[in-house]
């Protein structure tokens, strides 16, 4: 869901005002945080199985 919102905002990035760009940067940083958390958890689970 977040990725769909991010892609839609990316399409209109040049038309955004400062407030919209702030929201874009917040969503981007939140997505990166989620990706890092998911990868970290996947690595932790693989190490637990070995």
C-alpha positions, 0 to 999 in steps of 0.5 A, a space after each residue: 500500500 505504501 509503495 503504491 502511494 509512493 509511486 503515485 507521489 513520484 509521478 507528480 514530484 515536479 508539481 509538488 509544493 514544499 508541504 507535499 515534498 515533506 510528506 514524500 520524504 517522510 513516506 520514503 524514509 518510512 518505507 526504507 525503515 520498513 525494508 531494513 526491518 524486514 531484511 533484518 528479520 529475514 536474516 535473523 530467522 535464517 541464522 536461527 534455522 542454521 
